[in-house]
């Protein structure tokens, strides 16, 4: 492979590459295209969804246990039966 003998070749080449990159970025900025989600974004979404469902299940279990304890306490103290005068 022969070397380029023109001393300004790499300067012109570099300038052309930079101008091309700027033109591409301008085109991409004017036409926004939704890129596919990255792996990291999918993992963050999964973690967030897991935390939300974890809290929902936790509070559901707490609600059921509390309801069971209240019903047990009311049954034990005869609050569910009619009181005769």
VEXDREN-2710 file (C-alpha; in Angstrom, 1 decimal):
% VEXDREN-2710
k/r/px/py/pz
1/UNK/0.0/0.0/0.0
2/UNK/1.5/3.3/-1.0
3/UNK/1.6/6.3/1.2
4/UNK/-0.1/9.5/0.3
5/UNK/2.5/12.1/-0.8
6/UNK/0.3/15.2/-0.5
7/UNK/1.0/16.7/2.9
8/UNK/-2.4/18.3/3.1
9/UNK/-4.3/15.1/2.2
10/UNK/-5.0/14.1/5.8
11/UNK/-6.1/17.6/6.7
12/UNK/-8.6/17.6/3.8
13/UNK/-9.7/14.0/4.6
14/UNK/-10.3/14.8/8.2
15/UNK/-12.3/18.0/7.3
16/UNK/-14.4/16.0/4.9
17/UNK/-15.2/13.3/7.5
18/UNK/-16.2/15.9/10.0
19/UNK/-18.4/17.7/7.6
20/UNK/-20.1/14.4/6.6
21/UNK/-20.7/13.6/10.3
22/UNK/-22.2/17.1/10.9
23/UNK/-24.5/16.6/7.9
24/UNK/-25.6/13.2/9.2
25/UNK/-26.3/14.6/12.6
26/UNK/-28.4/17.5/11.1
27/UNK/-30.5/15.0/9.1
28/UNK/-31.0/12.8/12.1
29/UNK/-32.0/15.8/14.2
30/UNK/-34.7/16.9/11.8
31/UNK/-36.2/13.4/11.4
32/UNK/-36.4/11.8/14.9
33/UNK/-36.5/8.0/14.6
34/UNK/-37.3/6.0/17.8
35/UNK/-34.3/3.8/18.3
36/UNK/-35.0/0.3/19.7
37/UNK/-34.7/0.1/23.5
38/UNK/-31.3/-0.7/24.8
39/UNK/-30.6/-3.6/27.0
40/UNK/-30.0/-1.3/30.0
41/UNK/-33.3/0.4/29.5
42/UNK/-35.2/-2.9/29.3
43/UNK/-33.5/-4.0/32.5
44/UNK/-34.4/-0.8/34.3
45/UNK/-38.0/-1.2/33.2
46/UNK/-38.1/-4.8/34.4
47/UNK/-36.7/-3.8/37.8
48/UNK/-39.2/-0.9/38.2
49/UNK/-42.1/-3.2/37.3
50/UNK/-40.8/-5.9/39.8
51/UNK/-40.6/-3.3/42.6
52/UNK/-44.1/-2.0/41.9
53/UNK/-45.6/-5.6/41.8
54/UNK/-43.6/-6.5/44.9
55/UNK/-45.1/-3.5/46.8
56/UNK/-48.6/-4.4/45.5
57/UNK/-48.3/-8.0/46.6
58/UNK/-46.8/-7.0/50.0
59/UNK/-49.6/-4.6/50.8
60/UNK/-52.2/-7.1/49.6
61/UNK/-50.9/-9.7/52.0
62/UNK/-50.8/-7.2/54.8
63/UNK/-54.4/-6.2/54.1
64/UNK/-55.5/-9.9/54.1
65/UNK/-53.7/-10.7/57.3
66/UNK/-55.1/-7.6/59.0
67/UNK/-58.6/-8.4/57.9
68/UNK/-58.2/-12.0/59.1
69/UNK/-57.0/-10.8/62.5
70/UNK/-59.9/-8.3/62.8
71/UNK/-62.5/-11.0/61.9
72/UNK/-60.9/-13.4/64.4
73/UNK/-60.9/-10.8/67.2
74/UNK/-64.5/-9.9/66.5
75/UNK/-65.5/-13.6/66.5
76/UNK/-63.6/-14.3/69.7
77/UNK/-65.3/-11.4/71.5
78/UNK/-68.8/-12.3/70.3
79/UNK/-69.3/-9.1/68.4
80/UNK/-70.9/-11.0/65.6
81/UNK/-73.7/-12.4/67.7
82/UNK/-76.9/-10.6/68.7
83/UNK/-77.0/-9.4/72.3
84/UNK/-80.3/-10.3/74.1
85/UNK/-81.5/-7.7/76.7
END
